[in-house]
């Protein structure tokens, strides 16, 4: 059973999301938060698998909300070992700047607020399983954002392209290019399970939990250059 914490300052949206998720046999609503600070506190107390975060909270209260939820330190109040929640952000359509900040803070997925109920439910399951969700449109927008910020970006401390094996670099470049695991396997003539293993190693080396963060690293480190 996947538990979800709904975080939104709109009572109608919280109610609608709760009703939607209540109809799914494998999903349960752990609680509701009306602010970013409350989302951080409840994620530590309730330990949900996924925090469904209204992008407006991220915009008004900052990326620190996501960072505090996704970092293990946010769960220090619990005496039991437990991993941090994964964050799925509902982004306002046409406003991708905050989504880029959310990605760098540790968000595991993004979905436009006009997504269908089926898309939302599927995205929650994907993020809960440890994979990432990001629409093609948002991927292009994020790359455009990286292109604009490129001169000011630096790679994460202590992690450089040389840290990876040749095959891991090949896979990371392919991931940053938007290829799926099956496409990478076909193009590199390796098994899909091998691709998945390489992706796991890449995420571990850069200290990331989501595939979209690997994309950001690839551009920030200069391993991949945004097209002009």
ABEGO torsion letter per residue (X at the ends): XBBBBBBBABAAAAAAAAAAAAABAABBBAEBBABAAAAAAAAAAAGBABBBBBAAAAAAAEAAAAAAAABAAAAAABABBBBBBBBBBBBBBGBAAAAAAAAAAGBABBBBAABBAAAAAAAAAAAAAGBBBBBAAAAAAAAAAAAAAAAABBBBBGBBAAABBAAAAAAAAAAAAGBBAAAAAAAAGBBAAAAAAAAAAAAAAAGBABAAAAAAAAAAAGABBBBX
